[in-house]
Amino acid sequence: MRFRPVLLLSLLAFALAGCAHQPASTAPTVAPTLTGDPAHPGATKGWVDTKLYFGLGPADHPEQGISEAQWREFLDKQVTPRFPSGLSVIDVYGQWRGKNSSTPSRLRSKLLIVDYPDSEENRDKIEAIRAAWKQQTGQQSVLRITTPADVSF
């Protein structure tokens, strides 16, 4: 019995198609564990993610500038009362060139991350934190980056 090549290829393709399958997703579906709490919603609309960069002092001279204790006091007095539901702080290294300088300064820095419902009241709280830092330290600026955020707890 002779098979035509086209028929043989069709049978082979049909047989192999039965062996193909989509792998099951290994990513578990995770439902939020905190729901019904405005500060920790299961899903959000209208929230933002704000990052604030605070210069502490020269990277090469940690004894100069703002100490860890002074930073913690600022965080406790100026930030936490305004955003008591939660925030994150990361130690970072940064470079900054002031408006009257020709070379950048290398700085020990803190990155403060706060997620919150976008409202005028909350934006004012962020600006109050920035103003308090500049007043307390004499620094020219606190870099602010705010982006829309999908949040789930």
Secondary structure, DSSP 8 states (H G I E B T S, - for coil): ----HHHHHHHHHHHHHTT-------S-----S--S-TTS-SS-SSEEEEEEEEEEEETT-TTSS--HHHHHHHIIIIITTT-TT--EEEEEEEEE--TT-SS-EEEEEEEEEEEEE--HHHHHHHHHHHHHHHHHH--S--EEEEEEE----
